[in-house]
Amino acid sequence: MSVIALLVLDGVPAHQLTTPGLVLDAVARGASGDAYELRVCAVPRTVTTAEPAALTVTADWGVEGLESADTVVVAGHGGFLDEPPAGVAEALRDAVGRGCRVAAVGTGTFTLAAAGLLDGRRATTVWSHVPELAARHPRVDVDPAGTLVADGPFRTSAGFLGGLDVCLRLVEEDHGPAAAAATARRLVLPVYDEAGAARDELDRVLAETGGLEPTVQWLEAGLHRPLTLADIAAHARLSVRTLNRRFRAHTGLSPLQYLLRARLDRARRLLEHDQDATIEDIAVRVGFGSSASFRRHFRQATGMTPRDYRAAVAPAAPVAPAATARPGAGPPEGGPSR
């Protein structure tokens, strides 16, 4: 069993404290046994999460939990421009020295940089703090556009959901792209199960709802249209109030909530099965007013951007045979995808 030590300092965002557990639990549910042991290592042992949550958390492990870990993940934290707490930099250097893989989420990158571990290496951090990282640690090659940067044993991430990116990357490295994709689906699909359950319940009670079935079929056939609540009510020949009551009574969703879930479910299927469609094309085909609106709703519902979801569920590409260089030919085209 692989041991992952999550290093938590004061001011850690609450979601970065919980995301590794969610991902690794999803891995375990898809494996024959426990794939990982997660240790939460806090310095000091009791920390307070960042506002607005401001939760007080006492961990079972301190910095000593890093000593036998296979992977260390440094969460983002407050006071990242200050020197790391006593013992942290040394413990991280020791971990790297024995061949440990080390990742940082968001401002956790500052801790690795302060320990001197990123000198001469590419790294990234929360986009709003990229200038500070570059100014404070000029020997680090800061990537301002990267969402996840891998360089040697280090993985650094940017963005609000950087912890999810890092954990899925670790799963991919340890268990392959298929396992990472399956893990992503276990995390994402329960959101859509609600829409499926709502549809099943709606089908079951259609006879009691005064004939909503034609309106539901019309709604789902026209997801590309800019539908309003008044449009749906007019098609059903019901008042807005009656339409809302019948939908909520039998599905737990309002008509517009049902419409949003149906659009997101259709978008998910397109992302999975139509690799040629652009994000902008899909946004239009499922009825979002703009690709920005589509991205916002999709991320709120799933915790992933449409592009990241597509990458997570896409089948692994076959490995192409190595190209044979011809005399006088230049280097082969292509490069890393991220």
Secondary structure, DSSP 8 states (H G I E B T S, - for coil): -EEEEEEEETT--HHHHHHHHHHHHHHHHTSSS--EEEEEEEESSEEE--TTT--EEE-SB-GGGGTT-SEEEE---S-TTS---TTHHHHHHHHHHTT-EEEEETTHHHHHHHTT-STTSEE---GGGHHHHHHH-TTSEE-SS-SEEEETTEEEE-STTHHHHHHHHHHHHHH-HHHHHHHHHHHHHHHHHHHHHHHHHHHHTGGGTTS-HHHHHHHHHTTTS---HHHHHHHHTS-HHHHHHHHHHHHSS-HHHHHHHHHHHHHHHHHHH-TTS-HHHHHHHTT-SSHHHHHHHHHHHHSS-HHHHHHHHS------------TT----S-----
